[in-house]
Structure formats: structure tokens, C-alpha cells
């Protein structure tokens, strides 16, 4: 048989979950009527690199891969072995 504190904890958890759902529904209801203003000024977006410019994304992904591989290699070499 479960003790009383278990039931209290379950009730608190259920109330927090219900509160989160109600808060989400209320915020969604409040924001449903909002309309974004028309954009003013220059438009910005992601476009292909112009000739003579460097595309940053492949360089960024390569740098992240190198860091990941180096970190795993250092971790494999320096981790203590049990056994």
C-alpha cells in the first residue's frame, strides 16, 4: 500500500501538468488573434554565396566535426581503464 506522501506527490505533479497545459492553451488563445505587421526596410535572408565569397556553413560543420573527433580521441586516450 502506498503511503500518503506518494499520493500528495502524484496530486502535485498532476496539478503542475494541468497548469502547464492550461497556460499553453491560454497563451495560444491570446496569440491567435495577433497579426504581424508588414515588414518595413530591407529584407534579409539566407542566399547562396556570391562568386568570390566563402560559404560559411560547410566550414562551420567541418570545424564542429573536427572538434568532436578530437574530443572523443582525447577522451579515449585519457580515460582511466578499469579491469
C-alpha positions as CSV (number, residue, x, y, z in Angstrom):
1,X,0.0,0.0,0.0
2,X,1.3,3.4,-0.8
3,X,1.7,6.0,1.9
4,X,0.0,9.4,1.9
5,X,3.1,11.3,0.7
6,X,3.1,9.4,-2.5
7,X,-0.5,10.4,-3.2
8,X,0.3,14.0,-2.4
9,X,3.3,14.0,-4.7
10,X,1.2,12.5,-7.5
11,X,-1.5,15.1,-7.0
12,X,1.0,17.9,-7.1
13,X,2.5,16.5,-10.3
14,X,-0.9,16.2,-11.9
15,X,-1.8,19.8,-10.9
16,X,1.5,21.1,-12.3
17,X,0.9,19.2,-15.6
18,X,-2.6,20.5,-15.8
19,X,-1.4,24.1,-15.0
20,X,1.2,23.8,-17.8
21,X,-1.4,22.6,-20.3
22,X,-3.8,25.4,-19.3
23,X,-1.1,28.0,-19.5
24,X,-0.2,26.8,-23.0
25,X,-3.8,26.9,-24.2
26,X,-4.3,30.4,-22.7
27,X,-1.1,31.8,-24.4
28,X,-2.1,30.2,-27.7
29,X,-5.6,31.7,-27.4
30,X,-4.2,35.1,-26.7
31,X,-1.7,34.9,-29.6
32,X,-4.2,33.6,-32.1
33,X,-5.7,37.0,-32.8
34,X,-2.3,38.7,-33.2
35,X,-1.3,39.8,-36.7
36,X,2.3,40.6,-37.7
37,X,2.9,44.0,-39.2
38,X,4.0,44.3,-42.7
39,X,7.8,44.2,-43.0
40,X,9.5,47.5,-43.5
41,X,13.0,48.1,-44.6
42,X,15.4,45.8,-46.4
43,X,14.7,42.1,-46.5
44,X,17.3,39.7,-45.1
45,X,17.5,36.0,-45.8
46,X,19.9,33.2,-46.5
47,X,21.1,33.2,-50.0
48,X,23.9,31.3,-51.8
49,X,27.3,32.8,-51.6
50,X,28.2,35.2,-54.4
51,X,31.2,34.5,-56.6
52,X,34.3,35.3,-54.7
53,X,32.7,34.9,-51.3
54,X,33.2,32.0,-48.9
55,X,30.2,29.9,-47.9
56,X,30.4,29.6,-44.1
57,X,28.2,26.6,-43.4
58,X,30.5,23.9,-44.7
59,X,33.4,25.4,-42.9
60,X,31.4,25.5,-39.7
61,X,30.3,21.9,-40.0
62,X,33.8,20.8,-40.7
63,X,35.1,22.7,-37.7
64,X,32.5,21.1,-35.5
65,X,33.3,17.6,-36.8
66,X,37.0,18.1,-36.1
67,X,36.3,19.3,-32.6
68,X,34.0,16.3,-31.9
69,X,36.5,13.8,-33.3
70,X,39.4,15.4,-31.3
71,X,37.4,15.4,-28.1
72,X,36.5,11.8,-28.5
73,X,40.1,10.9,-29.3
74,X,41.4,12.7,-26.2
75,X,38.7,11.2,-24.1
76,X,39.5,7.7,-25.3
77,X,43.3,8.2,-24.6
78,X,43.0,9.9,-21.2
79,X,40.1,8.0,-19.7
80,X,41.2,5.5,-17.0
81,X,40.7,1.9,-17.8
82,X,39.2,-0.4,-15.2
83,X,39.9,-4.0,-15.2
